[in-house]
Amino acid sequence: MKTIKLAVIGCGNRGTVYAGYSLLHPDAARVCYACDTSKDRLEAFGAMFTLSPDRLYTDASEMLEALADVDLVVVSTNDDSHFAIAKEVLERKHHCLLEKPMSPQVWECVELVRLAEQNGVSLILGHVLRYTPVFSTIHQLVHTERAIGDLVAIHHSENVSIDHLVHSYVRGNFRNLSPIILAKSCHDLDILCWLTGKRCKKVSSFGHLDFFTEEHAPEGSAYRCLDCAVESTCPFSAVKRYLGSDTGWPTSMISVDTSLEARTRALRETGYGVCAFRSDNTVANHQVVNLEFEDRITVSFVLSGFNTVETREIRLMGTKGDIFANMEENYIRVRTFGSHEDRVIRPPMIHIGSHGGGDFLLMQDVVTRLQNNDMHQAKTQASLSLESHLIAFAAEHARASDTVVQLKDFARKISSQTIGK
Ligand SMILES: NC(=O)c1ccc[n+]([C@@H]2O[C@H](COP(=O)([O-])OP(=O)(O)OC[C@H]3O[C@@H](n4cnc5c(N)ncnc54)[C@H](O)[C@@H]3O)[C@@H](O)[C@H]2O)c1
């Protein structure tokens, strides 16, 4: 089989996860080019994937201009640069694996899907949950086995740990870039669309940024935790979080150099050292979304950052029974009406990367499809994920305007605004 040649733009956490597939399967995939605006990250990535300096770029356009013989361009930069980079990748007629969300701007999402179609290439999204064994097994139970009859309702919760919330959405890169319902939960909305197998009709949403605001700052606290007199009693102390002995994620994200000196400098100079109550964060820290799909299927989704442990839990209710699942525990329980027996399923786990193996399985599927020349069949085509992006934008609109959004009208308005941009 052909070895798939990859170019990676954005060599941070996600870029390294996807590229890491090539280290496990060097015959199937090889990283040939890399680009990152951070020289430190680029160098570390180049060393990890043994790339010569002439294959390393700090400018995406320059790298794309120089690309020869590449099968897939992975775009895993921060959300606000996705559109410009992915647009160029597609216009140069490369298949593209783009991290979610496609863009913080709704019309740019629509435009990227159009560009992929126009240029005859595939735009695949990093919606790895479709590959996570718990969710793919549930999909099979609901649609192939029809284990719970006709689907009536779903309740799904994304329980983000407080540690994750504070690192990414209070202090970090995602604190004010996109609505959290898009940045964090377009994954979950995508899974809900996939599991119902229906079109969404109506969206309502409520949610707020409540706790991590200045009025909740402890008395005597300072702007930076390094200067704070009450830091040692604060559960959100950046000193405790980042200057301990654990230098894995998320500590590794604050500085490429993980020496104590470099981490202390990062706390002095970047948002990661700012008091969790005094950051310039704007995103909600808890949000609920209600959806009505075709066939009157109702869905409620709760996103909250107030959890000690990170989990995704889902309950699907049908005309013949119900399913409960916990992703992190790799646990699915199926019960049918009139029977007292529980069927417990623990799908085969892949202990590589995160999302219960979803990262690895997505990459495996994309590489295999490139080898077999059937990319158009990939499970996470952007054209399929557009609906969940639209739902996320509609939910944010519903939350901000305190209204119920009719998704068809919302999509129609977006399309008409896209023209001429
Ligand atoms: N699929 C998932 O489960 C999942 C999980 C987390 C994050 N994400 C998404 O992945 C993307 C990256 O997140 P991350 O956690 O890897 O962030 P990160 O900060 O670790 O990595 C982003 C990298 O992109 C680089 N970069 C930024 N702008 C660039 C540009 N114009 N050209 C080249 N390089 C550039 C940065 O220097 C950084 O190294 C985000 O869009 C995020 O929303 C997806």
The ligand as an SDF file (V2000), in Angstrom:
LIG
                    3D

 44 48  0  0  0  0  0  0  0  0999 V2000
  -10.9380   17.4950   17.6920 N   0  0  0  0  0  0  0  0  0  0  0  0
  -10.7550   17.7460   18.9740 C   0  0  0  0  0  0  0  0  0  0  0  0
  -11.1450   16.9720   19.8160 O   0  0  0  0  0  0  0  0  0  0  0  0
  -10.0640   18.9840   19.4290 C   0  0  0  0  0  0  0  0  0  0  0  0
   -9.5740   19.0710   20.7340 C   0  0  0  0  0  0  0  0  0  0  0  0
   -8.8960   20.2350   21.1090 C   0  0  0  0  0  0  0  0  0  0  0  0
   -8.7440   21.2670   20.2000 C   0  0  0  0  0  0  0  0  0  0  0  0
   -9.2670   21.1500   18.9460 N   0  0  0  0  0  0  0  0  0  0  0  0
   -9.0700   22.2140   17.9510 C   0  0  0  0  0  0  0  0  0  0  0  0
   -7.7660   22.0450   17.3960 O   0  0  0  0  0  0  0  0  0  0  0  0
   -7.2040   23.3160   17.0420 C   0  0  0  0  0  0  0  0  0  0  0  0
   -5.8230   23.4410   17.6630 C   0  0  0  0  0  0  0  0  0  0  0  0
   -5.9320   23.3010   19.0600 O   0  0  0  0  0  0  0  0  0  0  0  0
   -4.6740   22.8700   19.9390 P   0  0  0  0  0  0  0  0  0  0  0  0
   -5.2160   22.4780   21.2580 O   0  0  0  0  0  0  0  0  0  0  0  0
   -3.8230   21.9330   19.1840 O   0  0  0  0  0  0  0  0  0  0  0  0
   -3.9560   24.2890   20.0840 O   0  0  0  0  0  0  0  0  0  0  0  0
   -2.3890   24.5640   20.2150 P   0  0  0  0  0  0  0  0  0  0  0  0
   -2.2620   25.9520   20.6860 O   0  0  0  0  0  0  0  0  0  0  0  0
   -1.7510   23.4750   20.9810 O   0  0  0  0  0  0  0  0  0  0  0  0
   -1.8600   24.4540   18.7090 O   0  0  0  0  0  0  0  0  0  0  0  0
   -2.1150   25.3860   17.7190 C   0  0  0  0  0  0  0  0  0  0  0  0
   -0.8030   25.6480   16.9970 C   0  0  0  0  0  0  0  0  0  0  0  0
   -1.0720   26.4020   15.8290 O   0  0  0  0  0  0  0  0  0  0  0  0
   -0.0300   27.3640   15.6880 C   0  0  0  0  0  0  0  0  0  0  0  0
   -0.5220   28.4400   14.8200 N   0  0  0  0  0  0  0  0  0  0  0  0
   -1.4240   29.4040   15.1250 C   0  0  0  0  0  0  0  0  0  0  0  0
   -1.6740   30.1790   14.0450 N   0  0  0  0  0  0  0  0  0  0  0  0
   -0.9250   29.6720   13.0340 C   0  0  0  0  0  0  0  0  0  0  0  0
   -0.7720   30.0230   11.6570 C   0  0  0  0  0  0  0  0  0  0  0  0
   -1.4270   31.0550   11.1180 N   0  0  0  0  0  0  0  0  0  0  0  0
    0.0780   29.2880   10.9120 N   0  0  0  0  0  0  0  0  0  0  0  0
    0.7600   28.2410   11.4470 C   0  0  0  0  0  0  0  0  0  0  0  0
    0.6520   27.8680   12.7480 N   0  0  0  0  0  0  0  0  0  0  0  0
   -0.1900   28.5660   13.5240 C   0  0  0  0  0  0  0  0  0  0  0  0
    0.2890   27.7840   17.1070 C   0  0  0  0  0  0  0  0  0  0  0  0
    1.5640   28.3630   17.2010 O   0  0  0  0  0  0  0  0  0  0  0  0
    0.1990   26.4480   17.8430 C   0  0  0  0  0  0  0  0  0  0  0  0
    1.4280   25.7680   17.8810 O   0  0  0  0  0  0  0  0  0  0  0  0
   -8.2030   24.3530   17.5250 C   0  0  0  0  0  0  0  0  0  0  0  0
   -8.9720   24.7790   16.4390 O   0  0  0  0  0  0  0  0  0  0  0  0
   -9.0710   23.6060   18.5160 C   0  0  0  0  0  0  0  0  0  0  0  0
  -10.3880   24.1060   18.5840 O   0  0  0  0  0  0  0  0  0  0  0  0
   -9.8970   20.0380   18.5560 C   0  0  0  0  0  0  0  0  0  0  0  0
  1  2  1  0
  2  3  2  0
  2  4  1  0
  4  5  1  0
  4 44  2  0
  5  6  2  0
  6  7  1  0
  7  8  2  0
  8  9  1  0
  8 44  1  0
  9 10  1  0
  9 42  1  0
 10 11  1  0
 11 12  1  0
 11 40  1  0
 12 13  1  0
 13 14  1  0
 14 15  2  0
 14 16  1  0
 14 17  1  0
 17 18  1  0
 18 19  2  0
 18 20  1  0
 18 21  1  0
 21 22  1  0
 22 23  1  0
 23 24  1  0
 23 38  1  0
 24 25  1  0
 25 26  1  0
 25 36  1  0
 26 27  1  0
 26 35  1  0
 27 28  2  0
 28 29  1  0
 29 30  1  0
 29 35  2  0
 30 31  1  0
 30 32  2  0
 32 33  1  0
 33 34  2  0
 34 35  1  0
 36 37  1  0
 36 38  1  0
 38 39  1  0
 40 41  1  0
 40 42  1  0
 42 43  1  0
M  CHG  2   8   1  16  -1
M  END
$$$$
